[in-house]
Amino acid sequence: MLNLREHRLESWIVPAIVGAFLFLFFPTVFLGINSFFYRDFGSLAYPIIHYQKESFLSGEIPLWNPLSHCGIPFLAQWGTMTLYPPSLFYIFLPLPWSLNFFCLLHLIFGAVGMYLFARRWINDDFPALFSAVAFVFNGIILSCLMWPNYTAALAWAPWIFYVFEKAVCTGGKYILFAIIFSVFQFMSGVPEILIITHIITFSIVIYNVIDNKARIITTVSRYLLVIISVLFISAMQLLPFLDLLQQSHRTADIDFTKWSMPGWGLANFFVPLFHYFKTYQNTFVQSEQAFITSYYFPLGTLVLALLGIIRANSKTRIMFLLLIFFSISMALGSNSFIYNFASSFLPFFNKIRYPIKFIIILSFIIPVLAGLGVGQLIKSDKKAISSILLISLTFLIIASIILIFNFRYPFPLDQFRETVINTILRYLFLILFIAVLLISLNYKNYFHILFPISLLIIAIDGKYHLHNFHPVIPSEHLESKLWSYSVEDKKPRFGEGRVFISPYAEERLLRSVVSDWTANFIGKRLALWSNLNLLEEIPKVNGAFTLQLIHQKQLEKMLYQTNNIDLDSILRFLNVTYITKPGTVVEWIKYTNSIPLIYAGQNIKLMDYSNSLNYILSPSFNPPDEVIISKEEKNKYSDISLIKKQKTTINNVTYSNHRIIFDYESEAPAIITVSQTYYKNWRAFIDGKEYPILRANYAFQAIPVPAGKHKAVIEYYDKSFIYGLLCSYIGFIVVLAAVVRRK
């Protein structure tokens, strides 16, 4: 074997190799010719990024989005990456190329972080290089390309592992690095990955304490210093998020059993297509779980990882095995007592909707262990070579048993023939990889050629283990203003009307049978499905945001899950001006019976919350004549009993995302309704004097106003964001002062 410890890698090697592999797999995406679009990238993430970009370029921070769910907080969603500094890249550069490149660049950045983290554990450059490649090219990381915020958060994690360990052990500048890197990951907006990151970080810290590399008191103080600093600096994002979370549907109706790893899911590590079904778009999805497209690791990576576990020292082995056990147990969801315990007694765990997300822990652990395995081979240990051959044979036997089981007990939608062919290819890649790797390590003259080839084999296996893993379409199909090319009528704008996708169309769009990728995506764009209405700047009744305000969510659920319901009354109130043409999916017809978004002069009808939802969904509800106020809400305005039905005129209305201005005239006290989702951050002023905004018609806004001719202003004012901004400023100044003082 070679003595590689004397050979050091240049700093550019890791990003160059990973970048070259990514360019090889996605050349048209790098060049801007094509774009990712599959699943959430095109219909959910990209429109959010587009809305964020347009908001910033128009000179405002997008705190509120009036175009989805009849109005919903935007920045507080966290996952929108509104305050993530690298988002400036796609804000100032053309979409969709800039967002695609943003994602791929983060993969390269994450690979460099994994290289540094793995080198600390392996103490050798070339095995760490293998870890870097293995980190990017596996099913978990590549699946997360459909979510730019996940890709960003995942990329920061290895850097945090690397600097956090140094921060608690040596202090100094690494404390500052740990704070900066953690803040960046925090702002990327994936709470689950933050939790996962700090589960691993905490494990590493405990390992160092046990290994006598760090003193307990010093370690705890440095750890808390970093965490508290991160929370303070990130408060401008954290406080609005927590505020929204407390008023969202996540506090009530989460199904913790949805999309956990199936009990048979471990088989997919050995047979990638086991119990997968093929969609109409010729892509593959795991039965019973559709969040992570794949969590397959190239078999060469798994073989080396198992070798790394076997040959690691006892403390390292125990730590990594515990993390692996925890990852899989939590991913199994309610089928695991560990998940049930954590979600019942530990903070935040009960807010993680899809347990399968815990499988992400493996994307950090397996590459490091695989690097340790490569390190064992470099040591000229014949037992290591025998071990990988034996492990490979064991994997092949396990895969054969799984295939036999699949043949005898298939699921209805299984693709057995393709499963067999795919499995054979995976093991051929394994054989080729082991052969090339062993030759490269045994023959010095061929090492610099064959070792990169072995990395390429791993990358190819990771990228192509699923057919059509990352389909692309021409970038032009993600451009805005498609409505004007397909619908003759002028599109509705905020304040002028909304669109309502029929339950029939919503169901068929969710389970589309259109096989052509481009036609399927364009059809969904024409139907304004998910968040795609944001590309056209068209308001609609529903949407696809992660956190919805609880009452609006319950109303929306009733609209789309209740059969044979007469929706005419509620659609009139919601300012709907277009509905899906009956019996179609992508065609629109005008709906002409709606009242304006701002309407006045109705009679107040007091009703309990428990009855108001059913009432506004019934034909009895008459929005031009009545507004439903709960008995609890009436106490916010003492003179509400004086308000009766009467003529009230609304004039000179000006709409913007965060403010509505209008004039009104009424002979007596009146009620003004606004068919925009009720949220406590909205304030109303009549001639400069603040008046309460009541929750009316179950989930919307109403303002009791005095008689006379007045100017009214309704504006969005997020106190939690203002307070958070102040905390962030103080935290930043304190950390900056500490750095200056140290210098």
C-alpha positions in Angstrom: 0.0 0.0 0.0 1.0 3.6 -0.4 2.2 5.9 2.3 -0.2 8.8 1.7 0.3 10.8 4.8 3.2 12.6 3.2 1.0 13.7 0.4 -1.1 16.8 1.3 -4.0 17.9 -0.8 -4.1 21.5 -2.2 -7.0 23.5 -0.9 -8.7 23.7 -4.2 -8.8 20.0 -4.8 -12.0 19.2 -2.9 -14.2 22.0 -4.4 -12.7 21.3 -7.9 -13.5 17.5 -7.8 -17.0 17.9 -6.3 -17.7 20.8 -8.6 -16.5 18.9 -11.7 -18.7 15.9 -10.8 -21.7 18.2 -10.3 -21.0 19.9 -13.6 -20.7 16.5 -15.3 -24.2 15.5 -14.0 -25.9 18.9 -14.4 -24.2 20.7 -17.2 -27.3 22.4 -18.6 -28.3 23.6 -15.1 -24.9 25.1 -14.5 -25.1 26.9 -17.9 -28.7 28.2 -17.2 -30.2 26.3 -20.1 -32.3 24.0 -17.9 -33.6 24.2 -14.4 -34.5 21.9 -11.6 -38.3 21.8 -11.1 -39.2 18.4 -9.8 -41.6 18.2 -6.8 -41.2 21.0 -4.3 -38.4 22.9 -6.1 -40.6 24.1 -8.9 -44.1 24.4 -7.3 -43.2 25.4 -3.7 -39.6 26.7 -3.2 -39.0 28.6 -6.5 -42.2 30.7 -6.3 -41.3 31.7 -2.7 -37.8 32.8 -3.8 -39.3 34.7 -6.7 -41.7 36.5 -4.3 -38.8 37.3 -1.9 -36.7 38.7 -4.7 -39.5 40.9 -6.1 -40.2 42.2 -2.6 -36.6 43.2 -1.9 -36.1 44.7 -5.3 -39.2 46.8 -4.7 -37.7 48.2 -1.5 -39.6 46.3 1.2 -38.9 43.4 3.6 -41.5 40.7 2.9 -43.1 40.3 6.3 -46.6 39.5 4.9 -47.8 37.7 1.8 -51.3 38.7 0.7 -51.3 36.4 -2.3 -51.6 33.0 -0.5 -54.1 31.5 2.0 -56.0 34.8 1.9 -52.9 36.4 3.5 -50.2 34.8 5.6 -47.0 35.8 7.4 -44.0 35.4 5.1 -40.7 36.2 6.9 -42.0 34.4 10.1 -42.2 31.2 8.1 -38.4 30.9 8.6 -38.0 28.5 5.7 -38.4 31.3 3.2 -34.7 32.3 3.9 -35.7 36.0 3.9 -32.8 36.9 6.3 -30.3 34.4 5.0 -27.3 36.5 3.8 -26.3 34.4 0.8 -29.8 34.8 -0.6 -28.5 38.1 -2.0 -26.9 35.9 -4.7 -30.3 35.0 -6.2 -31.9 38.4 -5.4 -29.5 40.3 -7.6 -28.8 37.7 -10.2 -31.3 36.3 -12.7 -33.6 33.5 -11.8 -33.9 30.6 -12.2 -30.2 30.1 -12.9 -29.1 31.9 -9.7 -31.2 29.6 -7.5 -30.0 26.5 -9.2 -26.4 27.6 -8.9 -27.1 28.7 -5.3 -28.0 25.1 -4.5 -25.1 23.5 -6.3 -22.7 25.9 -4.8 -23.9 25.0 -1.3 -23.2 21.3 -2.1 -19.6 22.2 -3.0 -19.3 24.3 0.1 -20.7 21.5 2.3 -18.2 19.0 0.7 -15.3 21.2 1.8 -16.7 21.4 5.3 -17.1 17.6 5.4 -13.5 17.2 4.2 -12.2 19.4 7.1 -14.5 17.6 9.6 -13.5 14.1 8.4 -9.8 14.9 8.3 -10.0 15.7 12.1 -11.2 12.2 12.7 -9.1 10.4 10.2 -6.0 12.6 10.2 -5.4 11.9 6.5 -6.2 13.9 3.4 -7.3 11.3 0.9 -9.7 9.4 3.1 -11.2 12.8 4.0 -11.5 13.6 0.3 -13.5 10.4 0.0 -15.8 11.5 2.8 -16.4 14.8 1.1 -17.5 13.1 -2.1 -19.6 10.6 -0.2 -21.3 13.4 1.7 -22.7 15.0 -1.5 -23.4 11.9 -3.6 -26.0 9.9 -1.7 -29.7 9.7 -1.8 -30.4 11.9 1.2 -28.3 15.0 0.2 -29.4 14.8 -3.4 -33.0 14.4 -2.4 -32.8 17.7 -0.5 -31.9 19.6 -3.7 -35.6 20.1 -4.1 -35.5 22.4 -1.1 -33.0 25.2 -1.3 -33.2 26.0 2.4 -32.5 22.3 3.3 -29.5 22.3 0.9 -28.2 25.5 2.6 -28.7 24.2 6.1 -27.1 20.8 5.3 -24.0 22.6 3.8 -23.3 24.5 7.0 -23.6 21.5 9.3 -20.1 19.9 8.7 -18.5 23.3 9.1 -20.3 23.7 12.5 -19.1 20.2 13.6 -15.6 21.2 12.7 -15.4 24.6 14.4 -17.7 23.7 17.4 -15.3 21.0 18.5 -12.4 23.4 18.3 -14.4 26.1 20.0 -15.1 24.0 23.1 -11.7 22.5 23.3 -9.4 25.4 22.4 -11.7 28.5 22.5 -10.3 31.7 20.9 -11.2 32.5 17.3 -13.1 29.2 16.9 -15.8 30.4 19.2 -16.4 33.3 16.8 -16.4 30.9 13.9 -18.9 28.7 15.6 -21.2 31.6 16.3 -21.0 32.9 12.7 -21.5 29.5 11.0 -24.4 28.6 13.4 -26.1 31.9 12.7 -25.9 31.3 9.0 -27.4 27.9 9.3 -30.0 29.3 11.7 -31.1 31.8 9.0 -31.4 29.2 6.3 -34.6 28.2 8.1 -34.8 24.4 8.8 -35.4 23.8 12.5 -35.2 20.1 12.1 -31.7 20.3 10.7 -30.7 22.7 13.4 -31.8 20.1 16.0 -30.0 17.3 14.1 -26.8 19.4 13.8 -26.7 20.0 17.6 -27.5 16.4 18.4 -24.3 15.5 16.6 -22.4 18.5 17.9 -23.4 17.7 21.5 -22.3 14.1 21.0 -18.9 15.3 19.7 -18.6 17.6 22.8 -19.4 14.8 25.2 -16.9 12.6 23.3 -14.1 15.2 23.9 -15.0 15.5 27.6 -14.9 11.7 28.0 -11.6 11.6 26.1 -10.2 14.2 28.4 -9.6 16.7 25.6 -11.9 19.3 27.2 -12.7 20.2 30.8 -16.4 20.0 31.8 -16.8 23.5 33.2 -14.9 25.2 30.4 -16.7 23.1 27.8 -20.2 23.9 29.2 -19.4 27.6 29.4 -18.1 27.8 25.9 -21.0 25.8 24.6 -23.6 28.0 26.3 -21.7 31.1 25.1 -22.1 30.0 21.5 -25.7 28.9 21.8 -26.8 32.1 23.6 -24.9 34.3 21.1 -26.5 32.5 18.2 -30.0 32.9 19.7 -29.5 36.6 20.3 -28.1 37.4 16.8 -30.8 35.3 15.2 -33.6 36.8 17.3 -34.9 38.9 14.3 -35.9 35.5 12.7 -36.5 33.4 15.8 -39.1 35.7 17.5 -41.4 36.1 14.5 -41.2 32.4 13.9 -42.1 31.5 17.5 -44.9 34.1 17.4 -46.4 32.5 14.3 -45.8 29.0 15.6 -48.0 29.6 18.6 -50.9 30.7 16.4 -50.4 28.1 13.7 -52.1 24.8 12.9 -48.9 23.1 14.1 -50.2 23.5 17.6 -53.2 21.3 17.0 -53.5 18.8 14.2 -50.1 17.3 13.4 -50.1 13.7 12.4 -46.8 12.3 13.8 -47.3 9.0 12.0 -47.1 10.5 8.5 -44.1 9.7 6.4 -41.9 7.8 8.8 -39.5 5.1 7.6 -41.5 2.0 6.9 -40.7 -1.1 9.1 -39.1 -2.7 6.0 -37.3 0.5 5.0 -33.8 -0.8 6.0 -33.9 -3.0 3.0 -33.6 0.1 0.7 -30.0 0.5 1.9 -29.2 -2.8 0.0 -31.9 -2.7 -2.7 -32.8 0.9 -3.6 -36.1 0.2 -5.4 -37.5 -2.3 -2.9 -41.2 -1.4 -2.5 -40.9 1.7 -4.7 -43.6 2.5 -7.2 -43.3 4.4 -10.5 -45.2 7.6 -11.0 -46.9 8.7 -14.2 -43.9 11.0 -14.7 -41.6 7.9 -14.8 -40.0 8.7 -11.4 -39.8 6.5 -8.4 -41.3 7.0 -4.9 -41.0 4.8 -1.8 -44.3 3.3 -0.7 -45.6 4.7 2.6 -43.1 7.5 2.6 -42.7 10.3 0.1 -40.7 13.0 1.8 -37.2 11.8 1.2 -37.0 10.5 -2.3 -34.1 8.2 -1.4 -31.8 7.5 1.5 -29.6 5.1 -0.4 -25.8 5.3 0.0 -23.6 3.9 -2.7 -22.7 0.4 -1.6 -19.0 1.2 -1.8 -19.6 3.9 0.8 -21.6 1.6 3.0 -19.0 -1.2 2.8 -16.2 1.2 3.8 -18.4 2.8 6.6 -18.9 -0.7 8.1 -15.2 -1.3 7.9 -14.7 2.0 9.6 -17.0 1.0 12.5 -15.3 -2.3 12.9 -11.7 -0.9 13.0 -12.4 2.4 14.9 -11.4 2.7 18.5 -14.0 1.8 21.1 -15.0 5.4 22.0 -15.4 6.5 18.4 -17.3 3.3 17.6 -19.7 3.7 20.4 -20.5 7.4 19.6 -21.1 6.7 15.9 -23.2 3.6 16.6 -25.3 5.4 19.0 -25.9 8.2 16.5 -26.8 5.6 13.8 -29.2 3.8 16.2 -30.8 7.1 17.2 -31.2 8.2 13.6 -32.9 5.0 12.4 -35.0 4.7 15.6 -36.3 8.3 15.2 -36.9 7.9 11.5 -39.2 4.9 12.2 -41.6 7.4 13.9 -44.3 6.1 16.2 -43.1 2.5 15.5 -40.1 3.3 17.7 -40.3 3.8 21.5 -37.4 6.2 21.3 -39.4 8.5 19.0 -42.5 8.3 21.2 -40.4 9.2 24.2 -38.6 12.1 22.5 -41.8 13.6 21.0 -43.5 13.3 24.4 -40.9 14.7 26.8 -38.2 16.6 24.9 -38.8 20.2 23.6 -39.3 20.8 19.9 -39.3 17.1 19.0 -43.1 17.1 19.0 -43.1 19.8 16.3 -41.2 17.7 13.7 -43.8 16.6 11.3 -42.1 13.9 9.3 -40.0 11.5 11.3 -38.1 10.3 8.2 -36.2 13.6 8.5 -34.1 12.0 11.2 -32.5 9.8 8.6 -30.5 12.9 7.6 -28.2 12.2 10.6 -26.7 9.4 8.5 -25.7 11.8 5.8 -23.1 13.2 8.2 -22.1 10.0 9.9 -21.7 7.5 7.1 -19.3 9.6 5.0 -16.9 10.0 8.0 -17.0 6.3 8.8 -16.4 5.5 5.1 -13.3 7.8 5.3 -12.2 5.9 8.3 -12.6 2.7 6.2 -10.4 4.1 3.4 -7.8 5.1 6.1 -7.8 1.4 7.3 -7.0 0.2 3.7 -4.2 2.7 3.4 -2.5 1.2 6.5 -1.6 -1.9 4.5 -3.8 -4.1 6.6 -4.6 -7.3 4.9 -7.4 -8.0 7.3 -9.0 -4.7 6.2 -9.0 -6.0 2.6 -10.4 -9.3 3.7 -13.1 -7.5 5.7 -14.4 -5.4 2.8 -14.6 -8.5 0.6 -16.5 -10.3 3.3 -18.8 -7.3 3.9 -19.5 -7.0 0.2 -20.4 -10.7 0.0 -22.7 -10.3 3.0 -24.4 -7.3 1.3 -24.9 -9.4 -1.8 -26.5 -12.2 0.2 -28.8 -9.8 2.0 -29.8 -8.2 -1.3 -30.6 -11.6 -2.8 -32.8 -12.5 0.2 -34.6 -9.2 -0.1 -35.3 -9.8 -3.8 -36.6 -13.3 -3.1 -38.9 -11.8 -0.5 -40.0 -9.1 -2.9 -40.8 -11.7 -5.5 -42.9 -13.8 -3.2 -44.6 -11.0 -1.3 -44.8 -8.0 -3.7 -46.7 -4.8 -3.1 -49.4 -4.0 -5.7 -47.3 -1.2 -7.4 -43.9 -2.8 -7.1 -41.7 -2.8 -10.2 -39.9 -6.1 -9.7 -38.1 -6.4 -13.0 -36.7 -2.9 -12.7 -35.8 -3.5 -9.0 -33.8 -6.6 -10.0 -32.0 -4.8 -12.8 -31.3 -1.8 -10.6 -29.9 -4.0 -7.8 -27.6 -5.8 -10.3 -26.2 -2.5 -11.5 -25.6 -1.4 -7.9 -23.5 -4.4 -7.1 -21.6 -4.2 -10.4 -20.8 -0.6 -9.3 -19.6 -2.0 -6.0 -17.4 -4.6 -7.6 -15.9 -2.0 -10.0 -15.4 0.5 -7.1 -13.6 -2.0 -4.9 -11.3 -3.2 -7.7 -10.4 0.4 -8.8 -9.8 1.5 -5.2 -7.6 -1.4 -4.2 -5.5 -1.1 -7.4 -5.1 2.6 -6.8 -3.9 2.0 -3.3 -1.5 -0.7 -4.2 0.2 0.8 -7.3 1.8 4.2 -6.8 2.0 5.0 -10.5 -1.7 4.7 -11.0 -3.0 6.2 -7.8 -3.5 9.8 -9.0 -5.5 8.5 -11.9 -7.5 5.6 -10.3 -8.3 7.2 -7.0 -10.3 10.0 -8.6 -12.0 7.4 -10.8 -13.0 5.5 -7.7 -14.6 8.7 -6.4 -16.3 9.2 -9.7 -17.8 5.7 -9.5 -19.2 6.6 -6.1 -20.6 9.8 -7.4 -22.2 8.1 -10.4 -23.8 5.4 -8.2 -25.1 8.1 -5.9 -26.6 10.2 -8.7 -28.0 7.5 -10.9 -29.3 4.8 -8.4 -32.8 6.1 -9.2 -34.1 6.7 -12.7 -34.9 10.3 -13.3 -33.7 11.3 -9.8 -33.4 15.0 -10.8 -35.3 15.7 -14.0 -34.9 19.2 -15.5 -36.9 21.3 -17.9 -36.0 24.4 -20.0 -35.5 27.4 -17.7 -37.9 29.5 -19.8 -40.8 27.5 -18.3 -40.2 29.1 -14.9 -40.5 32.6 -16.1 -43.4 34.7 -14.8 -46.3 36.2 -16.7 -47.6 32.9 -18.1 -51.2 34.0 -17.3 -51.1 36.8 -19.9 -50.2 34.3 -22.6 -52.9 31.8 -21.7 -55.9 33.8 -20.3 -57.4 36.6 -22.3 -58.8 38.4 -19.3 -56.7 40.7 -17.1 -55.3 38.9 -14.1 -56.7 39.7 -10.7 -54.4 41.6 -8.4 -54.5 41.9 -4.6 -57.6 43.9 -3.7 -59.2 43.3 -7.1 -60.0 39.6 -6.7 -58.8 36.1 -5.9 -58.8 32.8 -7.7 -60.2 29.6 -6.2 -58.9 26.2 -7.4 -61.8 23.7 -7.2 -61.5 20.6 -5.0 -61.8 18.6 -8.1 -58.8 20.3 -9.7 -56.8 20.4 -6.5 -57.0 16.6 -6.2 -56.0 15.9 -9.8 -53.1 18.4 -9.7 -51.8 16.6 -6.5 -52.0 13.2 -8.2 -51.3 14.3 -11.8 -51.4 11.6 -14.5 -49.7 13.8 -17.1 -46.5 11.9 -18.1 -44.6 14.7 -19.9 -42.6 16.7 -17.4 -42.9 20.0 -19.2 -46.6 19.6 -19.9 -47.2 18.6 -16.3 -45.4 21.6 -14.9 -46.9 24.1 -17.3 -50.3 22.7 -16.5 -49.8 23.2 -12.8 -48.6 26.7 -13.5 -51.7 27.5 -15.5 -53.8 26.1 -12.7 -51.9 28.3 -10.2 -51.3 25.2 -8.0 -49.3 25.1 -4.8 -47.3 28.4 -4.6 -47.2 28.9 -8.4 -49.6 31.8 -8.1 -46.7 33.8 -6.7 -45.0 33.7 -10.1 -48.0 35.5 -11.5 -48.6 37.8 -8.5 -52.2 36.5 -8.4 -54.0 36.2 -5.0 -55.7 32.9 -4.2 -57.7 31.3 -1.4 -55.2 28.4 -0.7 -51.5 27.9 -1.0 -48.7 25.7 0.2 -46.9 27.4 3.1 -45.6 25.4 5.9 -47.1 27.3 8.8 -50.7 28.4 8.4 -52.8 30.4 10.9 -55.0 27.9 12.6 -58.4 29.2 11.8 -57.6 29.9 8.2 -56.2 26.4 8.0 -59.4 24.9 9.4 -61.5 26.8 7.0 -59.3 25.8 4.0 -59.5 22.2 5.2 -63.3 22.3 5.1 -63.3 23.9 1.7 -61.3 21.1 0.2 -62.4 18.1 2.2 -66.1 18.6 2.5 -68.2 16.9 -0.3 -71.3 18.4 -1.8 -70.9 21.7 0.0 -72.4 24.9 -1.5 -69.5 27.3 -1.6 -71.2 30.2 -3.2 -71.6 32.3 0.0 -68.1 31.9 1.3 -66.6 32.5 -2.2 -68.6 35.8 -2.4 -67.0 36.9 0.9 -63.5 35.9 -0.1 -63.5 38.3 -3.0 -63.1 35.4 -5.5 -63.3 36.5 -9.1 -62.1 33.4 -10.9 -62.8 29.7 -10.3 -61.7 26.6 -12.0 -64.0 25.7 -14.8 -66.2 22.8 -13.7 -64.9 19.4 -14.9 -61.5 20.9 -15.9 -58.1 21.4 -14.2 -56.3 24.3 -15.8 -59.1 26.4 -17.3 -60.6 29.4 -15.5 -64.0 31.1 -15.7 -65.1 34.4 -14.1 -67.0 34.4 -10.9 -69.0 37.6 -10.8 -70.9 37.5 -7.5 -68.2 38.5 -5.0 -68.2 41.5 -2.7 -65.1 43.7 -2.6 -62.2 42.7 -0.3 -63.1 45.7 1.9 -66.9 45.9 2.5 -68.9 47.9 5.0 -72.4 48.4 6.5 -73.3 44.9 7.5 -75.3 43.8 10.5 -73.3 42.1 13.3 -74.4 38.6 14.2 -72.9 37.2 17.4 -72.1 33.5 17.4 -69.8 31.0 19.2 -66.6 30.0 17.4 -67.8 26.4 17.4 -70.8 27.3 15.2 -69.4 30.1 13.1 -67.3 27.9 10.8 -70.2 25.7 9.7 -72.4 28.8 9.4 -70.1 30.7 7.0 -69.9 27.6 4.9 -73.6 27.2 4.7 -76.0 28.8 2.1 -77.6 30.8 5.0 -74.5 33.0 5.2 -75.1 36.3 3.4 -71.8 38.3 3.5 -73.2 41.6 2.1 -75.7 41.8 4.9 -74.0 40.2 8.0 -70.7 39.7 9.7 -70.2 36.9 12.2 -68.5 38.0 15.4 -67.8 35.7 18.3 -69.0 36.5 21.8 -65.3 36.6 22.9 -64.4 39.1 20.2 -67.1 41.6 21.0 -65.5 42.4 24.3 -62.6 44.1 22.5 -64.9 47.0 21.5 -67.4 48.3 24.1 -69.7 50.1 21.6 -70.2 47.1 19.3 -73.8 46.9 20.3 -74.5 50.3 18.7 -73.5 49.0 15.2 -76.4 48.2 12.9 -76.8 47.6 9.2 -76.7 50.8 7.2 -75.3 52.4 4.1 -71.5 52.9 4.3 -69.4 53.9 1.3 -65.7 53.0 0.7 -63.7 55.1 -1.7 -60.1 55.7 -2.8 -58.8 52.3 -1.8 -55.0 51.8 -2.1 -53.6 48.3 -1.7 -50.1 47.2 -0.9 -48.6 44.1 0.7 -48.3 45.6 4.2 -50.8 48.5 4.1 -54.4 49.2 2.9 -55.6 52.9 2.8 -59.1 54.0 2.1 -61.8 56.6 2.8 -65.2 55.8 4.2 -68.4 57.6 5.0 -71.1 56.4 7.4 -74.0 58.1 9.1 -73.6 56.0 12.2 -71.1 53.6 13.8 -70.4 50.8 11.3 -68.4 47.6 10.8 -65.9 47.2 8.0 -64.9 43.7 6.9 -61.6 42.8 5.3 -61.5 39.3 3.7 -57.9 38.9 4.7 -56.7 36.4 7.3 -56.8 37.6 10.8 -53.4 38.0 12.5 -52.6 40.0 15.6 -49.9 42.0 13.8 -52.4 44.0 11.7 -53.4 47.4 13.2 -56.2 49.8 12.1 -56.2 53.6 12.4 -59.1 55.9 11.8 -57.7 59.5 11.3 -54.6 58.5 13.2 -56.5 56.9 16.2 -56.0 53.2 16.7 -59.1 51.0 16.6 -59.2 47.2 17.3 -59.3 44.7 14.5 -61.7 41.9 15.4 -61.6 38.3 14.2 -64.7 38.0 12.1 -66.3 35.4 9.9 -64.3 32.8 11.8 -60.8 33.6 10.3 -60.9 37.2 8.9 -60.8 40.8 9.9 -63.4 43.3 10.9 -63.0 46.9 12.2 -65.7 48.7 14.2 -65.5 52.4 13.1 -67.2 55.6 14.2 -69.7 57.6 12.1 -68.7 60.3 9.8 -66.3 60.8 6.9 -62.8 59.4 7.7 -59.5 58.1 6.4 -58.6 54.6 7.5 -55.3 52.9 7.4 -54.7 49.1 8.0 -51.1 48.3 8.4 -48.9 45.3 9.3 -46.6 45.9 12.2 -44.6 43.0 13.5 -43.5 43.8 17.0 -41.7 40.5 17.4 -39.6 41.3 14.3 -38.8 44.8 15.7 -37.8 43.4 19.1 -35.9 40.6 17.4 -34.0 43.1 15.3 -33.0 45.0 18.5 -31.8 41.8 20.1 -29.9 40.8 17.0 -28.2 44.2 16.9 -27.2 44.0 20.6 -25.9 40.4 20.1 -23.9 41.4 17.1 -22.4 44.4 18.8 -21.4 42.4 21.9 -19.8 39.7 19.8 -18.0 42.3 17.6 -16.8 44.1 20.7 -15.4 40.8 22.0 -13.5 40.2 18.8 -12.1 43.7 18.7 -11.0 43.4 22.4 -9.3 40.2 21.7 -7.3 41.7 18.8 
